């Protein structure tokens, strides 16, 4: 009989504990849709904000950001400037811009403004037959025009 009584008490105590754990989601303000009026609050460390502002400032100062271009010409001889200009004006590929740079001692022609290397490699593969010595370089690229 005591065994039967202890089993009944066990079931009753489990029921009481289970009943006391009943929490409805609406009783917690976090789950209430009108608690924040549909707005998201973002808390961030001041160091992170400072880092982002510094990064944006540096990108504006250098007039671009790090990306990739394809170098199609790099020479240094007496006619290198005029030849580089000819290559730059002669380059026509899917609206990609061509840039003439002088990085001592070479005149260079770089094409494209890519944020990732994969897109630069796609262009390299397209123009590889006309410019077999072309290769991808990491450089500062211009901001996209929207």
Secondary structure by P-SEA (a helix, b strand, c coil): caaaaaaaaaaaaaaaaaaaacccccccccccccccccbbbbbbbaaaaaaaaaaaaaaaaaccccccccccccccccaaaaaaaaaaaaccccbbbbbbbbccccbbbbbbbcccaaaaaaaaaaaccccccbbbbbcccccccc
